[in-house]
Amino acid sequence: MKLFNPNDPNWSMFAPAQTKALNIHPNQLWHNNSTNAGALVVTKSSRYEEYAVSKAGIDYILAADRAQKVTGLVVLMRWQEGKLTVVATKPIDAVAAALANIPPRDGPFGPYWWVCADLTPDGARVLNDDDRPF
């Protein structure tokens, strides 16, 4: 598996306008020019224990991985002591398989899933109208 490091100069983030146009925002897309890896990067909100993973982001990285354009990853990050730190990284196919039979939730930025810090689905999360991640 290709490791994600946002401080590695080989990793570059897609422009926010591009991720918004793809309906992936507030998640991010990153690409590693050296290893040809592609990552959906999800930063944890301070309001929730779980991570809100964009369905459009999963679909985008999974399609690129299956077309062998990139080696796809999903990366969870969180703020810790003023720095963004990687919490978990998994191959896109493993994450997509875990989410395959779970309907995504509707949110203001589009469909998404709640996942735990180990990138497993959080089936226990109950969402009400005032409890949206985006």
C-alpha positions as CSV (number, residue, x, y, z in Angstrom):
1,M,0.0,0.0,0.0
2,K,1.2,3.5,-0.8
3,L,1.6,5.6,2.3
4,F,0.1,9.0,2.5
5,N,2.1,11.9,3.8
6,P,0.8,15.4,3.2
7,N,4.3,16.8,3.7
8,D,5.8,14.7,1.0
9,P,6.3,17.0,-2.0
10,N,5.3,14.2,-4.3
11,W,1.7,14.4,-2.9
12,S,-0.4,17.3,-4.3
13,M,-3.9,18.2,-3.5
14,F,-6.5,18.9,-6.2
15,A,-7.7,22.4,-6.3
16,P,-10.7,23.0,-4.0
17,A,-12.8,24.2,-7.0
18,Q,-12.2,20.9,-8.7
19,T,-13.3,18.8,-5.6
20,K,-16.4,21.1,-5.3
21,A,-17.2,20.6,-9.0
22,L,-17.0,16.8,-8.5
23,N,-19.2,17.0,-5.4
24,I,-16.5,15.6,-3.2
25,H,-15.9,18.7,-1.0
26,P,-15.3,19.0,1.9
27,N,-13.3,15.8,1.4
28,Q,-10.1,16.2,-0.6
29,L,-8.5,14.5,-3.5
30,W,-4.7,14.0,-3.6
31,H,-2.3,12.5,-6.1
32,N,1.3,11.2,-5.7
33,N,3.3,11.9,-8.9
34,S,6.1,9.5,-7.9
35,T,4.0,6.4,-7.0
36,N,0.9,7.2,-9.0
37,A,-1.3,6.8,-5.9
38,G,-4.5,8.7,-5.5
39,A,-6.2,9.4,-2.2
40,L,-9.5,10.5,-0.9
41,V,-8.6,12.4,2.2
42,V,-11.2,12.9,4.9
43,T,-10.5,15.3,7.8
44,K,-12.4,14.7,11.0
45,S,-14.7,17.4,12.2
46,S,-14.2,18.4,15.8
47,R,-18.0,18.0,16.3
48,Y,-18.1,14.2,15.7
49,E,-16.2,11.1,16.6
50,E,-16.8,9.6,13.1
51,Y,-15.5,10.7,9.7
52,A,-18.0,11.8,7.0
53,V,-16.8,10.1,3.7
54,S,-18.2,11.4,0.5
55,K,-19.8,8.8,-1.8
56,A,-18.7,10.9,-4.8
57,G,-15.1,10.7,-3.5
58,I,-15.3,6.9,-3.0
59,D,-16.8,6.5,-6.5
60,Y,-14.1,8.8,-8.1
61,I,-11.1,7.1,-6.5
62,L,-12.5,3.6,-7.0
63,A,-13.1,4.3,-10.8
64,A,-9.6,5.6,-11.2
65,D,-8.2,2.6,-9.3
66,R,-10.2,0.1,-11.4
67,A,-9.1,1.8,-14.6
68,Q,-5.5,1.4,-13.3
69,K,-4.9,5.2,-13.4
70,V,-3.9,5.3,-9.8
71,T,-3.5,3.0,-6.8
72,G,-6.5,4.3,-4.8
73,L,-6.5,5.0,-1.0
74,V,-8.8,6.4,1.6
75,V,-7.0,8.4,4.3
76,L,-8.5,9.7,7.5
77,M,-6.8,12.7,9.2
78,R,-7.4,14.7,12.3
79,W,-6.1,17.8,14.0
80,Q,-3.8,16.9,16.9
81,E,-1.7,19.4,18.7
82,G,-2.1,21.9,15.9
83,K,-1.0,19.5,13.2
84,L,-2.9,17.3,10.8
85,T,-2.0,13.7,11.4
86,V,-2.9,10.6,9.6
87,V,-5.2,8.3,11.6
88,A,-5.8,5.5,9.1
89,T,-5.2,4.5,5.5
90,K,-6.8,1.7,3.6
91,P,-7.0,0.7,-0.1
92,I,-10.1,2.1,-1.8
93,D,-11.4,-1.4,-2.8
94,A,-11.4,-2.5,0.8
95,V,-13.3,0.6,1.9
96,A,-15.7,0.4,-1.0
97,A,-16.4,-3.3,-0.3
98,A,-17.2,-2.5,3.4
99,L,-19.6,0.2,2.4
100,A,-21.2,-1.6,-0.6
101,N,-24.4,-2.8,1.1
102,I,-24.9,0.3,3.3
103,P,-27.0,3.1,1.8
104,P,-25.3,6.5,2.1
105,R,-26.9,9.3,4.0
106,D,-28.0,12.5,2.3
107,G,-26.2,15.6,3.3
108,P,-26.0,19.2,2.1
109,F,-22.8,18.3,0.1
110,G,-24.3,15.1,-1.2
111,P,-24.4,11.4,-0.1
112,Y,-21.9,10.3,2.5
113,W,-21.2,7.5,5.0
114,W,-20.0,7.8,8.6
115,V,-16.9,5.7,9.2
116,C,-15.0,5.0,12.4
117,A,-11.3,5.8,12.9
118,D,-10.3,2.4,11.6
119,L,-12.2,3.0,8.3
120,T,-15.0,0.6,9.1
121,P,-18.6,1.7,8.7
122,D,-20.3,3.2,11.7
123,G,-23.7,1.5,11.6
124,A,-24.6,2.8,15.1
125,R,-24.7,6.5,14.1
126,V,-28.2,7.9,14.1
127,L,-28.5,11.2,12.3
128,N,-31.2,13.8,12.8
129,D,-31.7,17.0,10.9
130,D,-29.5,19.1,13.4
131,D,-26.7,16.6,13.4
132,R,-25.1,16.8,9.9
133,P,-21.4,16.7,9.4
134,F,-21.3,19.2,6.5
